[in-house]
Amino acid sequence: MKHRGTETQRDPLTERVIGLAIEVHRQLGPGLLESVYEACLCYELSQVGIHHDRQSHLPVSYKGQNLDEGFRVDILVEDRLVLELKTVERLLPVHEAQLLTYLRLSECRVGLLMNFNTAVLKDGIKRLVF
């Protein structure tokens, strides 16, 4: 499967999650630890009944072998949307590469890379499609 970049197709789940993340950012502002934003976003998801798993462990299959060493997705929403949260000065290409790898390994198609260390959260969100 090829990486499709940042398709502009509208997705109600993605838009809802972005709205909830913006609410968290409005309440807290920038400057906190990633884990704080993660916990608050999970709280918001729970409040509106959106199924999610926090720090979801996904195994890695390597040459046909499932390895105990896997990776942890910050938040997996409805088993189809990967959220990778950051609190960095700016998003770098390596952060996008990380999310794309998570999408490929999780077999999810869509992911959101969210940097909460911005004055306005919408400036720190990238939607990636694999």
C-alpha positions in Angstrom: 0.0 0.0 0.0 1.3 3.4 -0.9 1.4 6.4 1.4 -1.3 8.9 0.3 -0.1 11.9 2.3 -2.6 14.3 3.6 -5.8 13.6 1.7 -8.4 16.3 2.2 -11.4 13.9 2.4 -13.7 14.9 5.2 -14.1 12.2 7.9 -16.7 12.9 10.7 -14.7 10.9 13.3 -11.4 12.7 12.5 -13.2 16.1 12.7 -14.8 15.2 16.0 -11.5 14.1 17.5 -9.8 17.3 16.3 -12.7 19.3 17.9 -12.1 17.5 21.2 -8.4 18.1 21.1 -8.9 21.8 20.4 -11.2 21.9 23.5 -8.4 20.3 25.6 -5.9 22.8 24.3 -8.3 25.7 24.9 -8.7 24.6 28.5 -5.0 23.9 29.2 -2.9 25.9 26.8 0.6 24.8 25.7 3.5 23.9 27.9 2.4 20.7 29.7 3.6 17.1 29.4 2.3 15.0 26.5 0.8 12.6 29.1 -1.4 15.4 30.5 -2.9 16.2 27.1 -3.3 12.4 26.4 -5.2 11.9 29.6 -7.5 14.9 29.1 -8.2 13.9 25.4 -9.1 10.4 26.6 -11.4 11.9 29.1 -13.1 14.0 26.4 -13.4 10.9 24.1 -15.0 9.0 27.0 -17.5 11.8 27.7 -18.9 11.6 24.2 -18.8 7.8 23.9 -16.0 7.4 21.4 -14.3 4.1 21.9 -10.5 4.4 22.3 -7.5 2.7 23.8 -4.7 4.6 25.5 -1.1 3.4 25.1 -2.4 0.5 23.0 0.3 -2.1 22.5 0.5 -3.4 19.0 2.9 -6.3 18.3 5.3 -6.2 15.3 5.4 -9.0 12.8 8.9 -9.4 11.4 9.5 -12.0 8.6 6.4 -13.9 9.6 7.2 -13.9 13.3 5.2 -12.0 15.9 7.6 -10.3 18.2 6.8 -9.4 21.8 8.6 -6.1 21.2 6.0 -3.9 19.5 5.1 -0.3 19.8 2.6 1.7 21.7 0.1 4.0 20.0 -0.7 7.0 22.1 -4.4 6.7 21.4 -6.2 4.3 19.0 -9.7 5.6 18.3 -12.4 3.2 17.1 -9.7 0.8 16.0 -9.2 2.9 12.9 -7.7 6.2 13.8 -4.1 6.6 15.2 -3.4 9.6 17.3 0.3 10.5 17.9 0.6 13.3 20.4 3.6 15.6 20.8 4.7 18.5 22.8 7.6 19.8 20.8 8.9 23.1 19.5 7.8 22.1 16.0 6.8 19.0 14.1 9.7 17.4 12.2 9.7 15.0 9.2 10.7 12.2 11.6 7.4 12.7 13.5 5.5 12.2 10.3 7.6 9.1 9.4 6.9 7.7 12.9 3.1 8.1 12.4 3.3 6.6 8.9 5.1 3.6 10.3 2.5 3.2 13.0 -0.2 3.3 10.4 1.5 0.7 8.3 2.1 -1.6 11.2 -1.4 -1.2 12.7 -3.1 -1.5 9.4 -5.0 1.7 10.0 -5.4 4.1 7.2 -5.7 7.5 8.9 -3.6 9.2 11.7 -3.4 12.5 13.3 -0.1 14.0 14.5 -1.0 16.6 17.1 1.5 19.0 18.6 0.0 20.6 21.7 3.0 22.9 22.2 1.5 25.6 19.9 -0.4 28.8 20.5 -3.3 27.6 18.4 -3.7 23.8 18.2 -5.0 23.7 14.6 -1.5 25.0 13.5 0.0 21.8 15.2 -2.2 19.2 13.6 -1.3 17.1 10.5 -3.7 14.4 9.1 -1.8 11.6 7.4 -3.3 8.9 5.2 -1.6 5.6 4.4 
